[in-house]
């Protein structure tokens, strides 16, 4: 049976001049994805992730 661990992150992106929100958010989510976290839900700025425990 698969087991998972969970992570809750409050992600707020502060933009500087010339930085696109979509690019900044993609970079943050891709960074978490490289650590094995899979986005499983969103509620406003609260993002829920899970990854399988091996």
GUVOTOR-152498 format. One record per residue (C-alpha): x, z, y. Coordinates in steps of 0.25 Angstrom, whole numbers, padded with zeros to 4 digits, always signed. Layout:
<sites>
XZY...
</sites>
This chain:
<sites>
+0000+0000+0000+0005-0004+0014+0008+0007+0024+0009+0006+0039+0015+0013+0050+0008+0012+0064+0013+0012+0078+0005+0013+0091+0011+0007+0104+0006+0008+0118+0011-0005+0123+0011-0008+0138+0019-0019+0144+0024-0018+0158+0027-0032+0163+0038-0035+0173+0038-0047+0182+0038-0060+0174+0035-0053+0160+0023-0059+0153+0014-0048+0146+0012-0056+0133+0027-0058+0132+0030-0043+0134+0019-0039+0124+0024-0049+0114+0038-0044+0115+0033-0029+0112+0024-0033+0101+0035-0042+0094+0045-0031+0095+0035-0021+0088+0033-0033+0078+0048-0034+0075+0047-0019+0071+0037-0022+0061+0025-0017+0069+0012-0025+0068+0001-0024+0079-0012-0019+0073-0020-0016+0085-0021-0014+0100-0029-0005+0109-0026-0008+0124-0011-0005+0125-0010+0002+0112-0004-0006+0101-0005-0002+0086+0005-0007+0076+0008-0006+0061+0019-0009+0051+0020-0008+0037+0029+0003+0031+0038-0002+0020
</sites>
